[in-house]
Amino acid sequence: MAEMISSAATGVLGSVIDKLAAMLTDKYNLARDVKEGIRSLQDELRTMEAMLLRLEDKDDDHIDPLAKDWRSKVRELSYDIEDCIDRFVLNHSHGDGGSTANFVHKAIQMVKTLFKDRGIAEEIRRLKRLVSEQNERGKRYYDINQCLLASSSQPVLLDPRAPSLFQEARDLVGIDAPREEIISLLRCEDKEHKVVSIYGIGGQGKTTLAMEVYHEITEAAFDRRAFVSVSQTPDMKKLLRDILSQISKSHFDQSQMLETVEQLIRTVKECLKDKRYFIWIDDIWSVSAWELVRSALPVNDNGSRIITTTRIEAVAKSCSIGIAAQMYQAKPLSHEDSQRLFFKRLFLSGDDCHPDLRKVSDDILKKCCGLPLAIISIAGLLANRRKVVEVWVNVLRSIAAAVDKDSPIDKMKRILLLSYFDLPHHIKSCLLYLSVFPEDSLIDCQQLILLWVAEGLIPGQDRESMEQLGRSYLNELINRSLVQPTKVGEHGATVKQCRVHDVILEFIVSKAVEDNFVTIWNGNGFSKNSSSNKIRRLSIQKDISSRAEETAKMIKNGAQIRSINIFGSNSVLVNKHATEFLNSQVLRMLNIEGEVGECSLGNVKSLGQLKFLRIDNKFKASKLPEDIEKLQRLETLNVRWQFLEKLPASIIQLQKLVRLLVHELVRLPDGIGSLQALEELSSINLGIQSVKFIQGLGDLTNLKLLKIDWPCSTELRDMKDHKEACISMLSRLFRHLRELHVWQSYPNATCSFMVPCVPTPPPLRKLVGLDIHNLNRVGPQISSLVNLTRLHIFVRGEAGKEGINILASLPMLLSLTVVLPNGEEGDSGIVYPWNAINPQGFQRLLKFHLHYYWWDAALEFEPGAMPKLERLKLHLMARFQFKFGEGGLVLGLQNLAGLKHLAIDINYSTAVADEVEALEDDIRGAAAVHPNRPILQIQRIHQDWMAQGCSRRPSDHAIVEA
């Protein structure tokens, strides 16, 4: 049977129809009259589902209010019916969980079930009566077909696309002139404290512009830099901690002990008081929010700079009071820049656009008012349609009908509405689900897809295909510019992290609340839906401590709650009241993230539908219930609690568990081999696990991803047996794993479990933490990894040309990180011939990180080397800048033909000023003349360890200044 589906269009009617069919099987042995009632109910619901799908294809403006009301009531009714069925199934199967009950217990349960089954007949009759009333109501008061008012041609639904095309910062349209204007305002020579405030309507590109300025201004000019986003309902504790995390790691670590905003303000101010800093404050919504942030930023005479962005002119003016400041009003794109942005999304260039389409595109762009977000949204809508005049004219008519006579921001929202109605039904639901995340959230894409699956938003026959389809849905939303990628995988085809533009999020939230798809607490109260007072999905996005008791009372009887998301500091609600509202028999997903204190799951038996459980509790100890085996439908358990000591022994009875994620200090019970559905396990510290557990780990033949710590030293008495058990376990798993992370392992131990795999290439794609002494000696093992796309390797001894050539020959390698750990300068026993990268090998490599640490070595890229490399990161010791002659530590950057991003960590330790200055000048100069104009990021390390004294520059290379 297909997985049950939930949809913003039909509620859960499709799921209900399938579940009713399941109740007709012999498993439940229902009476004949009950089965007849179920069949009749199915027929009525199928008719209603078809009508809801017809309504969903129409813009809300083209639907009569009576039909809207009927639609809302039917969707709500579908949820109630499914809740009833789920409670019946849960009660019917009670006692069939993980533990084996005795005969007497089973007999008692069978008697109880008989009485419950007798009640299902009356429940079916009641539900059938409610459904019939809705159908009769529709016939009595209106004809749905007549309620569908005349409208223009409907857009053709799009199939899921290939992964999105990602814009590079250097290719942004219309950014150069405003960026340089703002930079000129910030680059005044005086030491006066200065603020530049960028303001303008949503969707105009203010954040993009500020980001370009922030990255363009050289980091060398400032002691401290930070970026934070305020949002409409700011969490000031989180915001101030975000600033601390960027300006002082030590103060950030200590800030976890600070409880008040005032304490955090004093800490930030203390860190910045003698520093020249550059702070970017994005998306300020009120004068009070700005004043609170400003109170943490000391006004000094060190030439500090602040950029702010806001939609509100009054807020921009408040940023200018009392200090040297400038206001910059963001301007819409010119018609020429609008064309460039539009055509760039649809064609390789504007020259590829047919003249007939160009005329239609001019009319479309006039409706977009130069708003970049509107332009890329419409371009995303057109991207997979046939590029013919008739299709584009139909889109133009829809836009014209929607946006004429509106203000620019209203036009933006109407254009988003067109994009929304153009989405297929299931993708609409996935888009609306993004409303559960707070504004400015950086969303982990893999976790998002798992949430979609747990919520029943993805159709499919099996979990793996559903997750693949979920990835395709996400790509579709990115292609249509409704979701923005913020972190992309090595090969550029997989998005790892994403966000939603605040204008689009406002639209999504309004639609989700209107359809009672989600109920949101954002600090200003709960969102209201006029058609229903029932909560289906709950998202608490801000601290609700002041109203925790009231909130708990309101939802403690919320037996219809299907999912709960809790973000931020909500320790009062979770710690004191969780058991009062975590009693829903239909709860499928629980996601708690932030400072929540101890969390009790309450009555585990009542959570029998739970599929996804994540509790990211950063600061408090807690524990899982001993009877966790009752969660027999659980597929994802993510409890990365730092202070969780162990997992209950009964966890090995969760037969459907696919993902188990714990902190590395957690001890796991023996018998892990019973979890045969397990595919992902992290992060396990082998040093604190028993030999029996490690042996059982080797039985997990379906495991695809494993992350472990393998400490070199352990206090275990049976150290030899323990090490042998680890090697044996990994040897068995290595034949099946697709991704393996091994940290702190015995040097060369990794290679010992790779030996048996040489004859048959393993399916491994990612290997992180490979720790070896001699790279040359492990050639056969590494060369067998022909499917490897990512490799992270520590080389503690010799890395001769033979070993490097083996790495270079890996045919699928896309990402390579090589760490050459600390050693004694001039150690003649160590050979690191990375000084010349030649054109042979590394033909597909996109990302290369090389960490030299203390070794005195230079690096040269020969012509043709790493032809597809896009991202390069190097860790360099500034004190060796003059040791290798005039060229410095890095040569041949211009030979990296595909280079787009260059990140340099400069270690100041024991270096003198002119060595640091010369190294930075070399890197900046090479980046400036590179034909690709790569994005350059320089990070300074151990500045406090810099040496005092004379230059070590060779006299024949001395620079004499006039």
BELQUI-V482343 format. One record per residue. N is the residue number from 1. NEAR is the number of other ideal C-beta (glycine too) atoms within 10 Angstrom. Layout:
BEGIN
n:N near:NEAR
n:N near:NEAR
END
This chain:
BEGIN
n:1 near:8
n:2 near:12
n:3 near:16
n:4 near:18
n:5 near:20
n:6 near:28
n:7 near:26
n:8 near:24
n:9 near:22
n:10 near:27
n:11 near:28
n:12 near:24
n:13 near:26
n:14 near:23
n:15 near:23
n:16 near:26
n:17 near:20
n:18 near:16
n:19 near:20
n:20 near:21
n:21 near:13
n:22 near:13
n:23 near:19
n:24 near:14
n:25 near:9
n:26 near:6
n:27 near:11
n:28 near:17
n:29 near:8
n:30 near:19
n:31 near:12
n:32 near:7
n:33 near:11
n:34 near:20
n:35 near:16
n:36 near:12
n:37 near:21
n:38 near:22
n:39 near:12
n:40 near:14
n:41 near:22
n:42 near:17
n:43 near:11
n:44 near:15
n:45 near:24
n:46 near:13
n:47 near:12
n:48 near:25
n:49 near:20
n:50 near:11
n:51 near:19
n:52 near:21
n:53 near:15
n:54 near:14
n:55 near:21
n:56 near:18
n:57 near:16
n:58 near:16
n:59 near:18
n:60 near:12
n:61 near:11
n:62 near:17
n:63 near:19
n:64 near:16
n:65 near:10
n:66 near:15
n:67 near:24
n:68 near:15
n:69 near:15
n:70 near:24
n:71 near:23
n:72 near:18
n:73 near:17
n:74 near:22
n:75 near:24
n:76 near:19
n:77 near:20
n:78 near:25
n:79 near:22
n:80 near:16
n:81 near:26
n:82 near:23
n:83 near:22
n:84 near:18
n:85 near:23
n:86 near:21
n:87 near:20
n:88 near:21
n:89 near:18
n:90 near:17
n:91 near:17
n:92 near:18
n:93 near:14
n:94 near:16
n:95 near:15
n:96 near:11
n:97 near:20
n:98 near:17
n:99 near:12
n:100 near:9
n:101 near:14
n:102 near:7
n:103 near:7
n:104 near:8
n:105 near:12
n:106 near:12
n:107 near:11
n:108 near:12
n:109 near:17
n:110 near:10
n:111 near:8
n:112 near:13
n:113 near:17
n:114 near:9
n:115 near:8
n:116 near:14
n:117 near:17
n:118 near:11
n:119 near:11
n:120 near:22
n:121 near:16
n:122 near:11
n:123 near:17
n:124 near:25
n:125 near:13
n:126 near:11
n:127 near:22
n:128 near:17
n:129 near:10
n:130 near:13
n:131 near:21
n:132 near:13
n:133 near:13
n:134 near:14
n:135 near:16
n:136 near:10
n:137 near:14
n:138 near:19
n:139 near:9
n:140 near:8
n:141 near:11
n:142 near:16
n:143 near:12
n:144 near:19
n:145 near:9
n:146 near:9
n:147 near:19
n:148 near:16
n:149 near:12
n:150 near:5
n:151 near:14
n:152 near:14
n:153 near:12
n:154 near:14
n:155 near:19
n:156 near:12
n:157 near:12
n:158 near:18
n:159 near:9
n:160 near:16
n:161 near:17
n:162 near:11
n:163 near:20
n:164 near:24
n:165 near:12
n:166 near:12
n:167 near:16
n:168 near:13
n:169 near:15
n:170 near:12
n:171 near:9
n:172 near:18
n:173 near:21
n:174 near:21
n:175 near:21
n:176 near:10
n:177 near:11
n:178 near:19
n:179 near:19
n:180 near:13
n:181 near:14
n:182 near:21
n:183 near:14
n:184 near:9
n:185 near:18
n:186 near:20
n:187 near:13
n:188 near:12
n:189 near:6
n:190 near:9
n:191 near:12
n:192 near:15
n:193 near:21
n:194 near:19
n:195 near:27
n:196 near:25
n:197 near:24
n:198 near:26
n:199 near:22
n:200 near:22
n:201 near:18
n:202 near:19
n:203 near:28
n:204 near:27
n:205 near:24
n:206 near:23
n:207 near:19
n:208 near:19
n:209 near:24
n:210 near:24
n:211 near:20
n:212 near:21
n:213 near:24
n:214 near:18
n:215 near:15
n:216 near:16
n:217 near:18
n:218 near:12
n:219 near:17
n:220 near:12
n:221 near:13
n:222 near:17
n:223 near:16
n:224 near:17
n:225 near:16
n:226 near:21
n:227 near:17
n:228 near:21
n:229 near:19
n:230 near:25
n:231 near:23
n:232 near:19
n:233 near:17
n:234 near:23
n:235 near:21
n:236 near:16
n:237 near:19
n:238 near:19
n:239 near:22
n:240 near:23
n:241 near:19
n:242 near:16
n:243 near:27
n:244 near:23
n:245 near:15
n:246 near:14
n:247 near:19
n:248 near:20
n:249 near:10
n:250 near:9
n:251 near:18
n:252 near:18
n:253 near:11
n:254 near:12
n:255 near:19
n:256 near:11
n:257 near:8
n:258 near:18
n:259 near:10
n:260 near:10
n:261 near:16
n:262 near:11
n:263 near:14
n:264 near:22
n:265 near:18
n:266 near:14
n:267 near:21
n:268 near:26
n:269 near:13
n:270 near:13
n:271 near:21
n:272 near:23
n:273 near:12
n:274 near:10
n:275 near:16
n:276 near:17
n:277 near:23
n:278 near:23
n:279 near:25
n:280 near:22
n:281 near:26
n:282 near:21
n:283 near:22
n:284 near:26
n:285 near:18
n:286 near:17
n:287 near:16
n:288 near:12
n:289 near:22
n:290 near:22
n:291 near:12
n:292 near:17
n:293 near:24
n:294 near:19
n:295 near:14
n:296 near:23
n:297 near:20
n:298 near:18
n:299 near:13
n:300 near:16
n:301 near:10
n:302 near:17
n:303 near:19
n:304 near:23
n:305 near:23
n:306 near:21
n:307 near:26
n:308 near:28
n:309 near:27
n:310 near:26
n:311 near:21
n:312 near:15
n:313 near:13
n:314 near:10
n:315 near:21
n:316 near:25
n:317 near:15
n:318 near:22
n:319 near:28
n:320 near:15
n:321 near:12
n:322 near:11
n:323 near:13
n:324 near:13
n:325 near:19
n:326 near:16
n:327 near:15
n:328 near:20
n:329 near:13
n:330 near:18
n:331 near:14
n:332 near:21
n:333 near:23
n:334 near:13
n:335 near:12
n:336 near:11
n:337 near:18
n:338 near:25
n:339 near:19
n:340 near:18
n:341 near:21
n:342 near:24
n:343 near:20
n:344 near:18
n:345 near:19
n:346 near:18
n:347 near:15
n:348 near:8
n:349 near:9
n:350 near:15
n:351 near:7
n:352 near:11
n:353 near:17
n:354 near:13
n:355 near:6
n:356 near:12
n:357 near:21
n:358 near:12
n:359 near:11
n:360 near:19
n:361 near:23
n:362 near:13
n:363 near:13
n:364 near:23
n:365 near:20
n:366 near:14
n:367 near:19
n:368 near:27
n:369 near:22
n:370 near:20
n:371 near:24
n:372 near:22
n:373 near:22
n:374 near:31
n:375 near:29
n:376 near:23
n:377 near:25
n:378 near:27
n:379 near:22
n:380 near:23
n:381 near:24
n:382 near:21
n:383 near:18
n:384 near:16
n:385 near:16
n:386 near:10
n:387 near:14
n:388 near:12
n:389 near:14
n:390 near:9
n:391 near:17
n:392 near:20
n:393 near:16
n:394 near:16
n:395 near:20
n:396 near:19
n:397 near:12
n:398 near:23
n:399 near:22
n:400 near:14
n:401 near:14
n:402 near:19
n:403 near:22
n:404 near:10
n:405 near:6
n:406 near:15
n:407 near:11
n:408 near:18
n:409 near:17
n:410 near:12
n:411 near:21
n:412 near:25
n:413 near:20
n:414 near:21
n:415 near:28
n:416 near:25
n:417 near:19
n:418 near:19
n:419 near:21
n:420 near:21
n:421 near:17
n:422 near:22
n:423 near:24
n:424 near:16
n:425 near:18
n:426 near:20
n:427 near:24
n:428 near:21
n:429 near:25
n:430 near:25
n:431 near:27
n:432 near:24
n:433 near:24
n:434 near:22
n:435 near:23
n:436 near:29
n:437 near:21
n:438 near:22
n:439 near:20
n:440 near:19
n:441 near:18
n:442 near:10
n:443 near:18
n:444 near:14
n:445 near:22
n:446 near:18
n:447 near:15
n:448 near:22
n:449 near:22
n:450 near:26
n:451 near:26
n:452 near:23
n:453 near:22
n:454 near:24
n:455 near:21
n:456 near:23
n:457 near:24
n:458 near:27
n:459 near:16
n:460 near:16
n:461 near:10
n:462 near:9
n:463 near:18
n:464 near:12
n:465 near:13
n:466 near:21
n:467 near:18
n:468 near:13
n:469 near:18
n:470 near:23
n:471 near:20
n:472 near:17
n:473 near:23
n:474 near:27
n:475 near:21
n:476 near:25
n:477 near:24
n:478 near:21
n:479 near:21
n:480 near:26
n:481 near:24
n:482 near:24
n:483 near:25
n:484 near:18
n:485 near:19
n:486 near:13
n:487 near:13
n:488 near:16
n:489 near:17
n:490 near:20
n:491 near:15
n:492 near:14
n:493 near:12
n:494 near:16
n:495 near:22
n:496 near:13
n:497 near:15
n:498 near:22
n:499 near:20
n:500 near:23
n:501 near:19
n:502 near:20
n:503 near:21
n:504 near:26
n:505 near:20
n:506 near:17
n:507 near:23
n:508 near:23
n:509 near:22
n:510 near:14
n:511 near:20
n:512 near:25
n:513 near:19
n:514 near:16
n:515 near:21
n:516 near:24
n:517 near:24
n:518 near:25
n:519 near:24
n:520 near:21
n:521 near:22
n:522 near:19
n:523 near:15
n:524 near:10
n:525 near:9
n:526 near:18
n:527 near:18
n:528 near:9
n:529 near:20
n:530 near:10
n:531 near:15
n:532 near:16
n:533 near:10
n:534 near:16
n:535 near:20
n:536 near:24
n:537 near:23
n:538 near:22
n:539 near:23
n:540 near:27
n:541 near:23
n:542 near:20
n:543 near:23
n:544 near:21
n:545 near:15
n:546 near:9
n:547 near:15
n:548 near:19
n:549 near:14
n:550 near:9
n:551 near:22
n:552 near:18
n:553 near:12
n:554 near:13
n:555 near:21
n:556 near:14
n:557 near:12
n:558 near:21
n:559 near:16
n:560 near:18
n:561 near:23
n:562 near:24
n:563 near:26
n:564 near:23
n:565 near:22
n:566 near:22
n:567 near:24
n:568 near:20
n:569 near:19
n:570 near:26
n:571 near:20
n:572 near:19
n:573 near:25
n:574 near:24
n:575 near:16
n:576 near:16
n:577 near:18
n:578 near:23
n:579 near:14
n:580 near:17
n:581 near:23
n:582 near:24
n:583 near:18
n:584 near:25
n:585 near:19
n:586 near:24
n:587 near:25
n:588 near:23
n:589 near:23
n:590 near:23
n:591 near:22
n:592 near:20
n:593 near:18
n:594 near:19
n:595 near:18
n:596 near:25
n:597 near:18
n:598 near:15
n:599 near:23
n:600 near:15
n:601 near:21
n:602 near:15
n:603 near:14
n:604 near:18
n:605 near:13
n:606 near:19
n:607 near:25
n:608 near:22
n:609 near:21
n:610 near:26
n:611 near:23
n:612 near:22
n:613 near:22
n:614 near:21
n:615 near:21
n:616 near:16
n:617 near:23
n:618 near:13
n:619 near:15
n:620 near:16
n:621 near:12
n:622 near:18
n:623 near:17
n:624 near:22
n:625 near:16
n:626 near:11
n:627 near:16
n:628 near:21
n:629 near:20
n:630 near:21
n:631 near:28
n:632 near:17
n:633 near:17
n:634 near:25
n:635 near:20
n:636 near:22
n:637 near:22
n:638 near:18
n:639 near:20
n:640 near:17
n:641 near:22
n:642 near:13
n:643 near:14
n:644 near:19
n:645 near:11
n:646 near:15
n:647 near:20
n:648 near:15
n:649 near:14
n:650 near:19
n:651 near:24
n:652 near:20
n:653 near:20
n:654 near:24
n:655 near:16
n:656 near:14
n:657 near:24
n:658 near:21
n:659 near:20
n:660 near:22
n:661 near:16
n:662 near:21
n:663 near:16
n:664 near:19
n:665 near:15
n:666 near:20
n:667 near:15
n:668 near:23
n:669 near:18
n:670 near:16
n:671 near:15
n:672 near:24
n:673 near:17
n:674 near:19
n:675 near:24
n:676 near:12
n:677 near:15
n:678 near:24
n:679 near:20
n:680 near:18
n:681 near:23
n:682 near:18
n:683 near:17
n:684 near:24
n:685 near:20
n:686 near:24
n:687 near:19
n:688 near:18
n:689 near:23
n:690 near:16
n:691 near:17
n:692 near:14
n:693 near:20
n:694 near:25
n:695 near:17
n:696 near:21
n:697 near:26
n:698 near:18
n:699 near:16
n:700 near:23
n:701 near:12
n:702 near:11
n:703 near:22
n:704 near:19
n:705 near:17
n:706 near:25
n:707 near:18
n:708 near:25
n:709 near:18
n:710 near:22
n:711 near:15
n:712 near:11
n:713 near:9
n:714 near:15
n:715 near:8
n:716 near:16
n:717 near:8
n:718 near:12
n:719 near:12
n:720 near:9
n:721 near:12
n:722 near:18
n:723 near:19
n:724 near:14
n:725 near:21
n:726 near:26
n:727 near:18
n:728 near:14
n:729 near:23
n:730 near:25
n:731 near:16
n:732 near:19
n:733 near:21
n:734 near:20
n:735 near:13
n:736 near:16
n:737 near:20
n:738 near:15
n:739 near:19
n:740 near:25
n:741 near:16
n:742 near:23
n:743 near:17
n:744 near:16
n:745 near:22
n:746 near:16
n:747 near:15
n:748 near:16
n:749 near:17
n:750 near:24
n:751 near:18
n:752 near:17
n:753 near:21
n:754 near:22
n:755 near:14
n:756 near:14
n:757 near:16
n:758 near:14
n:759 near:6
n:760 near:9
n:761 near:13
n:762 near:22
n:763 near:16
n:764 near:23
n:765 near:18
n:766 near:19
n:767 near:23
n:768 near:16
n:769 near:21
n:770 near:22
n:771 near:23
n:772 near:24
n:773 near:15
n:774 near:18
n:775 near:25
n:776 near:17
n:777 near:16
n:778 near:21
n:779 near:16
n:780 near:12
n:781 near:20
n:782 near:22
n:783 near:15
n:784 near:19
n:785 near:24
n:786 near:14
n:787 near:16
n:788 near:23
n:789 near:20
n:790 near:20
n:791 near:21
n:792 near:19
n:793 near:22
n:794 near:19
n:795 near:22
n:796 near:18
n:797 near:17
n:798 near:18
n:799 near:23
n:800 near:14
n:801 near:15
n:802 near:13
n:803 near:22
n:804 near:21
n:805 near:15
n:806 near:19
n:807 near:21
n:808 near:19
n:809 near:16
n:810 near:23
n:811 near:11
n:812 near:13
n:813 near:25
n:814 near:21
n:815 near:20
n:816 near:23
n:817 near:17
n:818 near:20
n:819 near:17
n:820 near:21
n:821 near:13
n:822 near:8
n:823 near:15
n:824 near:10
n:825 near:11
n:826 near:8
n:827 near:11
n:828 near:6
n:829 near:8
n:830 near:16
n:831 near:15
n:832 near:20
n:833 near:13
n:834 near:18
n:835 near:12
n:836 near:14
n:837 near:24
n:838 near:17
n:839 near:14
n:840 near:12
n:841 near:19
n:842 near:22
n:843 near:14
n:844 near:17
n:845 near:24
n:846 near:21
n:847 near:19
n:848 near:21
n:849 near:17
n:850 near:19
n:851 near:16
n:852 near:23
n:853 near:15
n:854 near:17
n:855 near:19
n:856 near:15
n:857 near:18
n:858 near:19
n:859 near:20
n:860 near:18
n:861 near:22
n:862 near:14
n:863 near:10
n:864 near:13
n:865 near:21
n:866 near:26
n:867 near:14
n:868 near:14
n:869 near:23
n:870 near:20
n:871 near:19
n:872 near:22
n:873 near:17
n:874 near:19
n:875 near:18
n:876 near:25
n:877 near:24
n:878 near:27
n:879 near:22
n:880 near:22
n:881 near:25
n:882 near:20
n:883 near:15
n:884 near:16
n:885 near:10
n:886 near:10
n:887 near:11
n:888 near:22
n:889 near:27
n:890 near:19
n:891 near:20
n:892 near:16
n:893 near:21
n:894 near:15
n:895 near:19
n:896 near:23
n:897 near:15
n:898 near:14
n:899 near:23
n:900 near:18
n:901 near:17
n:902 near:23
n:903 near:16
n:904 near:22
n:905 near:17
n:906 near:23
n:907 near:24
n:908 near:21
n:909 near:16
n:910 near:15
n:911 near:23
n:912 near:20
n:913 near:14
n:914 near:17
n:915 near:26
n:916 near:20
n:917 near:15
n:918 near:19
n:919 near:26
n:920 near:19
n:921 near:13
n:922 near:20
n:923 near:21
n:924 near:16
n:925 near:12
n:926 near:18
n:927 near:19
n:928 near:10
n:929 near:10
n:930 near:18
n:931 near:8
n:932 near:17
n:933 near:14
n:934 near:23
n:935 near:17
n:936 near:19
n:937 near:13
n:938 near:17
n:939 near:12
n:940 near:17
n:941 near:14
n:942 near:13
n:943 near:13
n:944 near:6
n:945 near:11
n:946 near:18
n:947 near:15
n:948 near:6
n:949 near:7
n:950 near:8
n:951 near:15
n:952 near:15
n:953 near:15
n:954 near:11
n:955 near:6
n:956 near:6
n:957 near:10
n:958 near:9
n:959 near:8
n:960 near:4
n:961 near:3
n:962 near:2
END
